[in-house]
Amino acid sequence: MRAFLFDHGPRAAFGEGESLCIADRLPSGRCLFVTDRGLVESGLAGPARLALEAAGIDLVLFDAVEADPSRDTLLAAVAAGAGCASVVGFGGGSPMDVAKLAAYLIGSGDDLDALWGIGKAGGEGLPLVLVPTTAGTGSEATPISVITVGGSEKKAVSSTALAAAWAILDPALTLSMPRGVTAATGIDAMVHAIEAYTSARLKNPLSDLYAREALRLLAANIVRACDAPDDMEARSAMLLGAHLAGIAFANAPVAGVHALAYPLGGHFHVPHGAANALMLTHVLGHNLHAATPLYAELGALLDPDLAGEGRQAQAGGFVARITALCEAAGAPRRLADVGIDRTSLDLLAREAMKQERLLVNNPCPISEADARRLYEAAL
C-alpha cells in the first residue's frame, strides 16, 4: 500500500434544525454572513440570521454573490468583512466559495494573486462556518475556492488554510430546491464521488471509502428526491452523500468531467451542476478503456445483479446506470438545451485545455481534439 495523506475536513453537525444553532460554533464579535440575494429574498436565510442575531452575533450581510462568482465580488466581500471576527457562508457552492476565500483573505491579509494554485495559502483565516442549502457541491467539506477571473476563466485557490471549522448540514434547507436544481446538484455530487474514486493522483483507501458511500447514497436517492421533494429521508441522504463526496474529492481531486464543465459555466453561464451533467456520460465513455477495473467496482456497488459479471460488463453497466439516473432525474442532456451550438466547439475545446490542474487527474489523457469530440457528442 502506498503512503498517503488524508484530511477529514471540517467538523460536521448534521440534523434538521442545525442551521438555527450556528452561533454555538462561532466566536463573539461581528460576523460576515455571505449568501446570495435569492436566498435572502426567498426567506430561506432568514431563520438562521434571526437565530444568530438572537444569540448576540452582530451580522454584516453580504448577499451580492452571483453564480460563478467573480474576483470583484470576492474582493467586495473582503471589504465588507473588515473588522469581522468570523465568517458564515450560507448557500450553494458560490456563496461558500466566496466565504472560504474571503475568510482567509480577511484573516491573513495575503495578496489574492499570490494564492492561485495548490498549497500557496499558508496564513490563518478567520473562523469559518459553512452551511450548504443544496445537496451537490460539497464545498463545505473542501479547502478549495473557485473564482471567475477576466470574465470567463475559472481559477482556484486550494489550501488547507481555507477549510471551515464547521460544516452545518441541515437537510430542511434543501426541501425547497426545485427539481432542476435537485437533479443538477445531485449529479454534480455523483461526479465528485466518481472522479475521486478514479482520480489518477492522490486516490487512496480512505478517499475510496468516502467516495463509494457517497455514490451509494446519491444514486439510491436522487430520483426519489426529485420526484418527492418533501421526502426528508431522501433529502437527508442526498445532503450527507454530497458532503461525503466533498471529503473524497478534497483528497483525491476531480478530473476530466470538471475540466470540460468549467468552460460551459465560464463562457455560457451554465450552472456548474448542469454543466457536469452535460459532460458526464461522454467523459465516462472516453475513460472506459482506462478505468474499466474501477468502473466495474462501482457498477457492482450500484447494481448487485452485476456482481457475477465480468469486468467489461460491470463497467459498461456502470456507465449505463449513471446515464439512466441522469435521464430519470431530468438533468439537461444536450448542449443545445442550454443554447450552445457547434460554432462554439473550438472555443470550448481550447478553454478546457487551460484546466491543467484537473486534466492531470483524469484516468486517461484528454487532448484538445478529444475535448472537441466530446463537446460535439454532447450537442
N, C-alpha and C positions, 0 to 999 in steps of 0.2 A: 504494500500500500504506500502510495506517495505521500510525502509530507504536505500538509495544507494548513491554511489559516481560516478561521471561521468567526464571523461576528454575528451574534444572535439578534442584534438590533436593539431598539428601544424596549423599555418595559411596556407591557401591554395591559390595559384594563378593558375587559370585554363584557358587555351586557347591556340590555335595554335600559336606557336612562343614564348610562355612564357619562354622557355628554353634559349632564347637569352637575357633574362633580369635578369639572376641570380645575376649579380653584384649589382643590385639595393637592394638586400636583404642581402648583405654581408658587414662587416666592412672593412676598409682599411687594408692593410698588406698582408703577404703571405697566400696562401690558399692551403690546401692539397686537391687535386682532385682525389677521389677514384673511380676507374672504373675497367673494365676488358680489357684484350688485344684485344678480339674480337671486342668490341665496338670502340676501337681506330683504329684497322686495317680496319674495315668496313667504317670508316669515320663518323659514327653516332655521336661520341663525339666531332668531330672537330668544328662544328659551335659554340657550347656552349663554348668550350675552347677559340676559337678565340675572341668571344664576351667578355669573362672575361678579356682576355689579353688587348683587345682594351680599356676596361674600367679602365685599370691601375692596375689590380689584378695580382700579381706575383704568378704564379701557380707552385706547386710542384706536378707532375703527379705520381700517384701510380696506375699502371694498372696490378698488379700481382694477382688480386683476381680471384680465381677459384670457380667452383661450390662447394657447401658445404664447405665454406672457413675454413681453419684450424687455430688453435691457432698461429702457426708460421707465417702465412700470416697476421693475425691481428697484431701481435707484430712487424712485418716488416713495416706495415702501420704506426703504432705508432712511430717507429723510423724515418720513412721518414718525418713525420709531426712535428718533433721537431722544435720549433721556429715559427710554423704557428699560425695565428690569427683566422683561420676559417677552416671549412671542408665542401666540397661538395661531396655527394655520388651520382653517376650517373650510372644508370643501373638497373638490376633486383634486386631481393632480396639479393643476395650475396654481391655485392658492397655496397648496402645500409646498410646491417647489419654490415659489416666491418666499414663503415664510422661512424655509430652511436656509436659503442663501442670505436673506435679509437678517435673520438672527445671527448668522455668522459674521456678516459684514459690520453690523452694529456693534457686536461684542468685541471683535478683533481689530477693527479699523483697517483691515487689509485692503489693498487695491484689487478691484474685481479682475482686471485684465491680467493679473499675475496668477490667477487661480484656475483658469480654464484647463481642463485635463484631469488627470488622476493623481491624487495624493499631494496636491500642491497647497492645500489649506492646512496650515499647521498651528493656527492660533486657537483661541477659545471664543465661541459664540455665546449669545445669551441663552438661558434656559428656554427650551422649546417643547411645546406640546402640539401634536398633530391630531386632527380629528377628521377622518375621511367621511364624506357624505355619499360616495359612490363605492361600489364593490368592484374595483378594477385596477386602479393604477398601482396600488401597493406603495405609493410614495411615502406614506407614513413610516414604512419599515426600512427605507433606503437612505443612504447618505449621499444621494445624487440629486442635483437640481439642473433641469434643462431649461435654457432660456433662448429665445429667438433674438438674434442679432442681425443688424444690417437689413432688416425687413423680412428675411426668408431663411437664413441659416440658423440651424439649431446647434447650440454649443452647451457643453455640460461641465459642471464642477462636480467631481466625485472625490469625497474625502470623509473619513470617519468623523471629522470635526463638524460636519453638517448634520449628524444623526440627532434625532429628537431624544429627549429624556423619556418621554411617554408617548405612546400611541393609544388613543381613546377610541375603542371600537364599539360603537352604539348602532346596532342594526336598525333601530327605529328611524334613524336619519335617512336610511336608504329606501323606506317604504314609498316615498313619493316620486321616485325616479320613473320617468316614462319608459315604456317598453324599449324604444330605440336606444336610450342611454343604458338601460339594464343589459341589453344584448351586447352593445359595443364595448362597455366597460368589462363585462364578464369575459368576453373573448380576449380582450386585452390582458386580463389576468391569466387566462389559459396560455396565451403566448408567453407570458413571463415564465410560467412553470415549464412549458415545453422547451423554451430556449435555454433556460437554466439547466435542465436535465441533459441537454445535448450540447452544451457550450464546449467549444474546443479549448477554452482556457479556464482554469480555476475550478472546474467541476470537481466535486468531492463527495464523500459519502453523506455528510450532513446536509449539503445543499440538495442532494438527491432525495433525502428523506422529506424535506420540506416541499420540494417540487412535486413529488409523487402524491403526497397527501393533499396538496393544493389542487392538483389536477383532478384527483378523485372527487373532492368536494365540489369543485366548479362544474365538472362535466355532469355530475349527477343532479345538479340543482339549477343550472342556467335556464333551461326551458321552463321548469316549474316556476322560477322567479319571474320570468317574462309572462307566463300565462296566468299566474295568480299573484299579482304584485303585493297583496296584503299578507301573504304567507310568511310569517315571521321566521319559521324554521328554515325555509329556503333562503330568505334574505340573510339570516344569520350564517348559514353555511357559505353563502357567496362572499360575505364580508370576511369571514375567517379564512376562506380559501384565497382570497385576494391578498390578505396580509401574509399568509404563509408563502405565497408565490413571491411577494416582495422581498421577504427574507432570503428566499432561494436566489433570486437574481441579483440581490445586493452582494452576494458572494460568488456566484457563477454567472457572469454577465451575459446579457441578451445579445442577439446576433442579427442575422440577415433580415428577418421579418421587420424588425425595428428600423434597420438601415434603409429599407425600401419604403417604410411608412413615413419616415420623417419628412421627405420632400413633399409628400401629399399634404401634410399639415403646414409646412413652411411656405409653400407656394400657392396652395389652393384652399388652405384653411379647413381641411377635412379634420374633424375631431380625431384625436390620437387613437382612441379605441376603434373607431370606424376604419381608420387607415390601416391598422393592424389586421382587422378582419378582412379587408380587401386583398391583402397580400399573403395572408397566412397559408392557405392551401397551395398556392402556387410555389411559395418558397419550400414548403414541406415536400412537394413533388421534386423540386430541384435537389433537395438534400437527401432524397430517399436512398440513393445508392450508397452514400457515405454514412448515413445514420441508421441503416437497417437494423442493427442489433438493438439500438436504444429505442427506436420507434416500435420495434417488436415488443420490448418490455412494457412500453406504455400502452400498446394495443391490448396486451393480455390484462393489464391493470383495468382498462376501461370496459373490456368485453371478455368475461370469463370463458365464453364459448370459443375464444381464440387460443386458449391456453394450450390445447393439444395440437395446434397447428404449427407448421414450420415458420421460421423467422420471416421469410418473404411474405407469407400470408398474414402473419401478425402485424408486420409493418404496414402492409397495404391496407389492412383492416383498420389500423390506427388512423391513417390519413382519411379513409372513408368515413370513419366515425366523427372525426373533427369537422369534416366538410358537412356532414349531416347536421351536427349541432349548430353550426353557423347558419345553415339554412332554416332550421327549425326555430332558432331564436329570432330570426328576422333581421339580421345584420345586413348592411349593403354588401352586394356580391360582385358588382361590376363598377369599374371606374366611371363608366358612363352614367351610373346612378348618382354620382356626385359632380357631374359636369365636366369630366376630363375626357378628352378625345386624343386621337393618335398624333395630333400636331404637337403634343407635349411630351411624347415619349423620349425624345433625345434629351430634353431638359431634365426630365426626371432621372434618367439613367446617369447623366453627368453629376447631378446633385447627390444621388445615392453614393457615388464613389467618394464623396467627402466624408462619409461616415466610417472612417477607417477604424475608429475605436470599437465599432460594432462589428464590422465585416471580419475582423481578425478572429472573432469568436465563433464564426459560422462553421458547421461541420465540414463544409467544402467551400472552395473559393467561389465568389460571385464577381465576375468581370463586368465591365460596363456593357458589353454585348449581352451577357446573361441578364443583367438588370433590365435592359431594354426588352428582351424577350419575355421576361416575367411580367413587366408592365403591360406589354401587348397582350399577353394571355389574360390579363385581368380586365381588359377593356369591356 
